[in-house]
């Protein structure tokens, strides 16, 4: 490869320097521009824990209990599903801890699969995540936020369609602005609202325990809890796990921001070891609290489980519950924006998305184009219509990507056995996870072939896009150069970041992705 292509394919000092010159020439009155523009390492252990907890605890614990109970058929089996769901998430997170310190790059599943299996498999995960998984999840959380905020305003009816969409959009725009302005401010919001989430769930748990202490635990006794309204099939139990997985989704999100974590080889596994057991414990106690106050029939008939719980037990203070849920989902939106934007950033850096998305603000060091992309995609999903029907699609794609990534861990050990691994989990951990994963997806496909089939189709539509947009080498690049160099740098004040080789060792600095049509490289 000649020098010019090499200069464009990696983040050299000359490219950011030229970009900074454009910015300086465009506005001489701007503040002094730093000589080196990189992603800042501002995520300590506390913030790392709150990113995991804040992303897991969003709207899921207020939505999924109904689906888990419906598919499991009894209170007892539903509680077992919640506990096992946490255990499976813990096994997966241990595998991701090894991958995160062995391949210390932001981007999570996508970066690991791209490094291990190559561009096509990584692109398919990226395609499904950017196209449907994260925008849909963000839209569901934003709609949950607006519904709970507006419920006191419309106590006797469902909040108007336009009102919920408008409030959801305002919330998304505000948090996008926060994330564009400062990494530190975004993580501080995450810290505060994660504490608020735990306080809200703590209130539910305390009230539930008070009910149990008063003797209201008949529905939790074994002979009642395992009274099945119908005998669940194995496929129905698999679907119950998929519903629970939506509530646990987000346990891998710290891996999306590895390059911004302080001492990732120490803090990444510590944050995982602290956060996953804590969330599992809180989720299980929350469901026990629900069942101490509501019968299975009441829970299944409720459209807002936490609100129904509050109305039964808190009386005039029941307004606390919709406020608490709103705060929880607000923090969840912030966390998803923070991490999903880093996925777009990593995809662009690998050459699978437009190079514009790999740029960061010259002063704030935030990936503004990637954040704007995530916000725009979510608003489009909001405008399309109902998003709750897509939860099963999202859960299926989520589990599929988890399994492929953890299978990659085993393949990577065989492929590079002598590679230094600061953390090396026992082989039983990934093997156990993959056995459960295969059974779950197999029975899910059997029980809901249409839902799971649509999820596969969404992912496979990325194959022609990959060959046309990434694999095809001879195509024009001038328009993309214009957008990335002039429009982006003059409007968003963004440049390509620089990376120290030690920061991303043992992986090469930036792979040569000069064949990318989307970034305009040839």
Beta strands, then each sheet from edge to edge (+ up, - down):
strand 1: 359-361
strand 2: 494-496
sheet 1: 1+ 2-
end
